[in-house]
Each structure stands twice: as C-alpha cells, then as structure tokens.
Amino acid sequence: MIYWIIYILIEAFIQGKLIKKGDKPVYLVIFLIRGIFSIIHGAILNVQNIEQSIILLGFQTCSLWIIFDLFLNLLRMEKWNYKGQQSGYLDKLEYKYYYPLKIVAFLGIFVFYKLGLQYWSY
C-alpha cells in the first residue's frame, strides 16, 4: 500500500507546483494517470478477484481523499481544511455532511488496510 501513498504525495506535490504557477489542473489527465497507477498498484499486489479489487479500491479512494487534501494544503501553506475554487464535487458539500464523510474516509483507510492484510503483506 505504500506505493499508493507515495503516488498521492507525488501527485499533490506536482499539483501544488502547478497551482502555484497559476495553472489549473486538467482533471481528465489527472484521472487517467490516477487510474493507470491504480491498475499498476493492483498488478503489483497481484489482485486476483472482485473482493480484493473492492478492498484495494476502498483503500485507494479513502487514502487519496484524506492524504491528498492534507498534503496539498500543507504544501500551499493553507489551513488543513482549505477548499479551493477548483476543489472536487464532495468538497462542495455542506460541512454537516462533509466532515462526517471525511471521518468515515479516514477510518476507511484503516479498515481497508486491515482487510487487505489477509491478502497482501504490504
């Protein structure tokens, strides 16, 4: 799972540099690269069935939403919960929905990691 965390940090670093230059993220390209790396990550872990795929995708989704935002905001010297003008769909939710979802995603990182331990020895 460390490969995915490293990917998130690299993506946040690159996007932070682009934002600092005044460039807007090209989301189609970002999603394609993210999807390709997700598939590569699954191949590295030798995902073999739908259950493993769901566990891996759950871990990837939860960790991306939590770690990416925190690291990007840290790099940009913004508040930990800063949401930019180009933020994603879920970032536009009211706080009464947004923060409970963030908590669930945070806990999901650990749940999916623990579930993955039965298949992979990270």
N, CA, C and O of each residue as an XYZ file, in Angstrom:
488
protein
N       0.813     -1.199      0.000
C       0.000      0.000      0.000
C       0.860      1.269      0.000
O       0.384      2.357     -0.324
N       2.102      1.108      0.361
C       2.996      2.266      0.419
C       3.151      2.915     -0.958
O       3.342      4.127     -1.058
N       3.067      2.093     -2.034
C       3.187      2.654     -3.384
C       2.088      3.682     -3.640
O       2.328      4.724     -4.251
N       0.889      3.378     -3.169
C      -0.236      4.290     -3.386
C      -0.050      5.581     -2.590
O      -0.356      6.664     -3.088
N       0.441      5.475     -1.377
C       0.679      6.665     -0.554
C       1.746      7.538     -1.218
O       1.607      8.760     -1.272
N       2.799      6.915     -1.719
C       3.850      7.668     -2.423
C       3.267      8.357     -3.650
O       3.582      9.515     -3.922
N       2.417      7.649     -4.391
C       1.768      8.257     -5.554
C       0.967      9.503     -5.151
O       1.055     10.540     -5.808
N       0.191      9.395     -4.078
C      -0.628     10.523     -3.614
C       0.259     11.722     -3.297
O      -0.050     12.845     -3.696
N       1.352     11.492     -2.588
C       2.254     12.587     -2.211
C       2.883     13.229     -3.452
O       3.004     14.452     -3.528
N       3.280     12.407     -4.417
C       3.861     12.946     -5.653
C       2.824     13.750     -6.428
O       3.124     14.837     -6.922
N       1.601     13.221     -6.537
C       0.553     13.952     -7.259
C       0.251     15.281     -6.576
O       0.102     16.298     -7.253
N       0.158     15.292     -5.258
C      -0.113     16.541     -4.533
C       1.029     17.537     -4.746
O       0.791     18.731     -4.931
N       2.264     17.044     -4.718
C       3.428     17.905     -4.926
C       3.378     18.542     -6.312
O       3.575     19.749     -6.450
N       3.117     17.737     -7.332
C       3.060     18.247     -8.710
C       1.910     19.235     -8.873
O       2.082     20.305     -9.457
N       0.733     18.873     -8.355
C      -0.408     19.788     -8.480
C      -0.166     21.080     -7.708
O      -0.568     22.156     -8.151
N       0.491     20.976     -6.555
C       0.823     22.174     -5.790
C       1.708     23.113     -6.578
O       1.503     24.327     -6.564
N       2.701     22.553     -7.272
C       3.600     23.368     -8.111
C       2.824     24.024     -9.258
O       3.030     25.199     -9.562
N       1.932     23.256     -9.892
C       1.143     23.798    -10.996
C       0.221     24.920    -10.521
O       0.091     25.950    -11.183
N      -0.412     24.712     -9.381
C      -1.313     25.731     -8.836
C      -0.540     26.993     -8.484
O      -1.012     28.106     -8.714
N       0.649     26.809     -7.926
C       1.489     27.958     -7.550
C       1.864     28.781     -8.786
O       1.967     30.006     -8.714
N       2.068     28.097     -9.930
C       2.376     28.796    -11.182
C       1.149     29.461    -11.785
O       1.267     30.257    -12.716
N      -0.031     29.141    -11.260
C      -1.268     29.712    -11.782
C      -1.982     28.817    -12.773
O      -2.999     29.211    -13.344
N      -1.462     27.614    -12.984
C      -2.113     26.672    -13.895
C      -3.266     25.967    -13.190
O      -3.210     25.696    -11.990
N      -4.306     25.678    -13.956
C      -5.434     24.921    -13.421
C      -5.204     23.443    -13.692
O      -4.656     23.086    -14.735
N      -5.616     22.578    -12.769
C      -5.477     21.138    -13.008
C      -6.316     20.697    -14.208
O      -7.433     21.177    -14.401
N      -5.780     19.792    -15.001
C      -6.507     19.193    -16.117
C      -7.011     17.850    -15.588
O      -6.287     16.854    -15.599
N      -8.250     17.840    -15.130
C      -8.767     16.695    -14.398
C      -8.846     15.419    -15.223
O      -8.657     14.333    -14.675
N      -9.115     15.511    -16.505
C      -9.164     14.319    -17.339
C      -7.802     13.614    -17.331
O      -7.726     12.394    -17.182
N      -6.746     14.385    -17.490
C      -5.395     13.824    -17.471
C      -5.073     13.253    -16.094
O      -4.514     12.162    -15.986
N      -5.423     13.986    -15.046
C      -5.164     13.523    -13.676
C      -5.884     12.202    -13.416
O      -5.294     11.273    -12.866
N      -7.157     12.114    -13.808
C      -7.926     10.890    -13.572
C      -7.378      9.719    -14.377
O      -7.365      8.587    -13.894
N      -6.928      9.980    -15.595
C      -6.333      8.913    -16.401
C      -5.039      8.396    -15.758
O      -4.837      7.187    -15.642
N      -4.176      9.312    -15.349
C      -2.919      8.912    -14.691
C      -3.217      8.173    -13.394
O      -2.604      7.146    -13.101
N      -4.149      8.694    -12.627
C      -4.530      8.053    -11.360
C      -5.084      6.647    -11.606
O      -4.757      5.712    -10.876
N      -5.911      6.504    -12.622
C      -6.468      5.195    -12.953
C      -5.400      4.213    -13.399
O      -5.419      3.047    -13.004
N      -4.473      4.679    -14.218
C      -3.378      3.816    -14.671
C      -2.541      3.366    -13.481
O      -2.197      2.190    -13.366
N      -2.212      4.308    -12.593
C      -1.410      3.916    -11.437
C      -2.193      2.981    -10.516
O      -1.609      2.091     -9.898
N      -3.493      3.174    -10.422
C      -4.330      2.282     -9.616
C      -4.261      0.855    -10.153
O      -4.166     -0.102     -9.383
N      -4.310      0.718    -11.473
C      -4.208     -0.601    -12.097
C      -2.823     -1.199    -11.872
O      -2.696     -2.386    -11.570
N      -1.791     -0.378    -12.018
C      -0.424     -0.855    -11.771
C      -0.284     -1.299    -10.317
O       0.326     -2.331    -10.034
N      -0.844     -0.526     -9.406
C      -0.800     -0.875     -7.990
C      -1.475     -2.225     -7.749
O      -0.959     -3.053     -6.999
N      -2.626     -2.446     -8.383
C      -3.313     -3.729     -8.269
C      -2.486     -4.873     -8.831
O      -2.489     -5.976     -8.285
N      -1.776     -4.608     -9.929
C      -0.917     -5.641    -10.512
C       0.262     -5.955     -9.598
O       0.645     -7.116     -9.451
N       0.835     -4.928     -8.988
C       1.950     -5.143     -8.055
C       1.505     -6.022     -6.893
O       2.244     -6.899     -6.446
N       0.279     -5.776     -6.406
C      -0.242     -6.561     -5.285
C      -0.828     -7.908     -5.734
O      -1.208     -8.735     -4.906
N      -0.895     -8.111     -7.043
C      -1.437     -9.351     -7.593
C      -2.900     -9.570     -7.194
O      -3.277    -10.642     -6.721
N      -3.714     -8.525     -7.395
C      -5.155     -8.611     -7.117
C      -5.756     -9.659     -8.042
O      -5.548     -9.621     -9.255
N      -6.511    -10.607     -7.457
C      -6.973    -11.744     -8.240
C      -8.481    -11.921     -8.295
O      -8.965    -12.748     -9.068
N      -9.244    -11.169     -7.497
C     -10.696    -11.347     -7.550
C     -11.398    -10.045     -7.183
O     -10.758     -9.060     -6.817
N     -12.723    -10.058     -7.287
C     -13.500     -8.836     -7.061
C     -13.399     -8.367     -5.615
O     -13.381     -7.163     -5.362
N     -13.335     -9.287     -4.668
C     -13.221     -8.901     -3.263
C     -11.925     -8.127     -3.022
O     -11.926     -7.096     -2.350
N     -10.841     -8.622     -3.566
C      -9.561     -7.919     -3.422
C      -9.610     -6.562     -4.128
O      -9.064     -5.578     -3.630
N     -10.260     -6.518     -5.281
C     -10.379     -5.259     -6.030
C     -11.140     -4.214     -5.231
O     -10.754     -3.046     -5.202
N     -12.227     -4.635     -4.580
C     -13.037     -3.710     -3.784
C     -12.234     -3.203     -2.587
O     -12.277     -2.015     -2.270
N     -11.511     -4.089     -1.929
C     -10.682     -3.691     -0.785
C      -9.626     -2.684     -1.229
O      -9.437     -1.653     -0.584
N      -8.941     -2.983     -2.329
C      -7.899     -2.084     -2.813
C      -8.479     -0.743     -3.237
O      -7.933      0.305     -2.893
N      -9.583     -0.766     -3.983
C     -10.209      0.478     -4.421
C     -10.706      1.294     -3.226
O     -10.602      2.521     -3.232
N     -11.240      0.631     -2.212
C     -11.662      1.332     -0.997
C     -10.496      2.019     -0.323
O     -10.598      3.177      0.082
N      -9.382      1.306     -0.202
C      -8.185      1.906      0.405
C      -7.687      3.079     -0.435
O      -7.367      4.141      0.099
N      -7.623      2.884     -1.746
C      -7.122      3.943     -2.621
C      -7.998      5.193     -2.556
O      -7.488      6.311     -2.480
N      -9.303      5.003     -2.586
C     -10.227      6.135     -2.570
C     -10.162      6.895     -1.249
O     -10.048      8.121     -1.235
N     -10.236      6.161     -0.141
C     -10.214      6.807      1.174
C      -8.897      7.522      1.420
O      -8.886      8.668      1.870
N      -7.788      6.856      1.130
C      -6.485      7.462      1.403
C      -6.234      8.660      0.492
O      -5.646      9.650      0.928
N      -6.668      8.588     -0.758
C      -6.486      9.724     -1.656
C      -7.239     10.946     -1.138
O      -6.682     12.043     -1.092
N      -8.489     10.765     -0.753
C      -9.307     11.901     -0.333
C      -8.774     12.538      0.952
O      -8.889     13.751      1.129
N      -8.208     11.759      1.826
C      -7.689     12.303      3.079
C      -6.274     12.850      2.900
O      -6.023     14.013      3.213
N      -5.364     12.044      2.411
C      -3.950     12.415      2.369
C      -3.672     13.499      1.335
O      -2.908     14.427      1.602
N      -4.284     13.391      0.159
C      -4.037     14.374     -0.896
C      -4.394     15.784     -0.427
O      -3.580     16.701     -0.542
N      -5.590     15.958      0.095
C      -6.029     17.284      0.542
C      -5.115     17.846      1.623
O      -4.703     19.005      1.560
N      -4.803     17.022      2.610
C      -3.954     17.496      3.711
C      -2.567     17.897      3.222
O      -2.060     18.956      3.591
N      -1.954     17.058      2.394
C      -0.600     17.345      1.917
C      -0.580     18.543      0.982
O       0.317     19.381      1.078
N      -1.549     18.642      0.081
C      -1.608     19.786     -0.827
C      -1.782     21.085     -0.041
O      -1.119     22.081     -0.330
N      -2.665     21.076      0.943
C      -2.864     22.272      1.753
C      -1.619     22.615      2.562
O      -1.294     23.790      2.730
N      -0.925     21.607      3.062
C       0.322     21.834      3.782
C       1.367     22.468      2.862
O       2.025     23.436      3.245
N       1.519     21.934      1.669
C       2.473     22.482      0.704
C       2.148     23.923      0.331
O       3.045     24.741      0.126
N       0.877     24.217      0.249
C       0.437     25.563     -0.142
C       0.323     26.509      1.042
O      -0.042     27.674      0.885
N       0.638     25.998      2.236
C       0.558     26.772      3.478
C      -0.844     27.327      3.696
O      -1.028     28.474      4.105
N      -1.814     26.485      3.413
C      -3.223     26.819      3.653
C      -3.680     26.101      4.913
O      -2.977     25.240      5.443
N      -4.877     26.470      5.391
C      -5.461     25.744      6.514
C      -5.644     24.279      6.114
O      -5.807     23.970      4.934
N      -5.617     23.383      7.099
C      -5.733     21.949      6.822
C      -7.006     21.596      6.072
O      -7.032     20.626      5.315
N      -8.066     22.379      6.277
C      -9.356     22.076      5.648
C      -9.706     23.050      4.523
O     -10.875     23.194      4.164
N      -8.701     23.714      3.972
C      -8.913     24.652      2.874
C      -9.486     23.932      1.657
O      -9.043     22.843      1.291
N     -10.483     24.569      1.039
C     -11.070     24.030     -0.185
C     -10.961     25.110     -1.259
O     -11.543     26.188     -1.133
N     -10.215     24.810     -2.304
C     -10.006     25.781     -3.369
C     -11.193     25.905     -4.304
O     -12.180     25.178     -4.190
N     -11.074     26.846     -5.233
C     -12.144     27.074     -6.201
C     -12.300     25.893     -7.157
O     -13.385     25.666     -7.691
N     -11.227     25.147     -7.372
C     -11.262     24.002     -8.285
C     -11.447     22.678     -7.541
O     -11.241     21.607     -8.111
N     -11.836     22.758     -6.266
C     -11.986     21.538     -5.463
C     -13.043     20.612     -6.058
O     -13.905     21.036     -6.827
N     -12.954     19.350     -5.687
C     -13.843     18.331     -6.224
C     -15.280     18.463     -5.763
O     -15.623     19.324     -4.953
N     -16.107     17.584     -6.302
C     -17.547     17.596     -6.053
C     -17.872     17.466     -4.563
O     -18.692     18.225     -4.047
N     -17.247     16.525     -3.871
C     -17.550     16.317     -2.454
C     -17.118     17.499     -1.589
O     -17.689     17.729     -0.523
N     -16.124     18.239     -2.039
C     -15.669     19.401     -1.277
C     -16.704     20.529     -1.273
O     -16.603     21.467     -0.481
N     -17.674     20.436     -2.138
C     -18.719     21.460     -2.195
C     -19.898     21.155     -1.257
O     -20.829     21.952     -1.149
N     -19.853     20.011     -0.590
C     -20.917     19.656      0.359
C     -20.915     20.596      1.561
O     -19.889     21.178      1.912
N     -22.072     20.730      2.178
C     -22.148     21.491      3.427
C     -21.297     20.775      4.480
O     -21.131     19.556      4.441
N     -20.766     21.554      5.415
C     -19.875     20.987      6.431
C     -20.538     19.883      7.253
O     -19.863     18.953      7.694
N     -21.859     19.976      7.464
C     -22.534     18.947      8.258
C     -22.509     17.587      7.572
O     -22.691     16.565      8.233
N     -22.284     17.552      6.250
C     -22.133     16.295      5.516
C     -20.656     16.009      5.208
O     -20.209     14.862      5.207
N     -19.927     17.080      4.951
C     -18.537     16.960      4.525
C     -17.653     16.321      5.601
O     -16.931     15.363      5.326
N     -17.712     16.850      6.819
C     -16.831     16.335      7.873
C     -17.164     14.903      8.297
O     -16.240     14.117      8.508
N     -18.425     14.531      8.429
C     -18.696     13.104      8.713
C     -18.162     12.179      7.614
O     -17.665     11.092      7.907
N     -18.262     12.607      6.354
C     -17.712     11.791      5.264
C     -16.193     11.698      5.349
O     -15.615     10.646      5.075
N     -15.546     12.801      5.729
C     -14.087     12.787      5.902
C     -13.707     11.821      7.026
O     -12.724     11.090      6.906
N     -14.467     11.813      8.102
C     -14.190     10.902      9.217
C     -14.350      9.455      8.766
O     -13.525      8.602      9.093
N     -15.413      9.182      8.016
C     -15.631      7.827      7.500
C     -14.473      7.425      6.578
O     -13.992      6.294      6.647
N     -14.028      8.337      5.725
C     -12.907      8.037      4.820
C     -11.627      7.794      5.609
O     -10.854      6.893      5.282
N     -11.402      8.591      6.639
C     -10.213      8.406      7.477
C     -10.225      7.021      8.119
O      -9.223      6.305      8.095
N     -11.358      6.657      8.685
C     -11.484      5.330      9.290
C     -11.403      4.233      8.228
O     -10.888      3.145      8.485
N     -11.916      4.529      7.039
C     -11.876      3.575      5.941
C     -10.461      3.189      5.549
O     -10.218      2.051      5.147
N      -9.523      4.124      5.661
C      -8.122      3.809      5.365
C      -7.685      2.613      6.204
O      -7.096      1.664      5.685
N      -7.974      2.661      7.496
C      -7.532      1.609      8.413
C      -8.327      0.320      8.228
O      -7.775     -0.777      8.314
N      -9.622      0.461      7.975
C     -10.468     -0.724      7.775
C     -10.020     -1.479      6.525
O      -9.818     -2.692      6.568
N      -9.865     -0.755      5.405
C      -9.464     -1.426      4.167
C      -8.030     -1.943      4.245
O      -7.712     -2.979      3.661
N      -7.174     -1.237      4.955
C      -5.801     -1.736      5.155
C      -5.833     -3.055      5.914
O      -5.179     -4.024      5.528
N      -6.602     -3.080      6.995
C      -6.712     -4.300      7.813
C      -7.305     -5.448      6.990
O      -6.821     -6.577      7.067
N      -8.338     -5.169      6.213
C      -8.934     -6.200      5.352
C      -7.918     -6.688      4.317
O      -7.881     -7.874      3.990
N      -7.111     -5.787      3.814
C      -6.113     -6.164      2.828
C      -4.998     -7.023      3.371
O      -4.347     -7.748      2.618
N      -4.768     -6.952      4.672
C      -3.694     -7.754      5.276
C      -3.905     -9.252      5.096
O      -2.948    -10.026      5.110
N      -5.171     -9.662      4.925
C      -5.420    -11.089      4.711
C      -4.961    -11.551      3.322
O      -4.812    -12.750      3.088
N      -4.738    -10.613      2.409
C      -4.297    -10.951      1.049
C      -2.869    -10.542      0.749
O      -2.143    -11.241      0.042
N      -2.472     -9.401      1.294
C      -1.179     -8.822      0.919
C      -0.362     -8.535      2.183
O      -0.911     -8.175      3.224
N       0.926     -8.697      2.072
C       1.785     -8.392      3.218
C       2.594     -7.136      2.911
O       3.824     -7.167      2.940
N       1.962     -6.119      2.639
C       2.496     -4.807      2.295
C       3.963     -4.714      2.531
O       4.563     -3.666      2.288
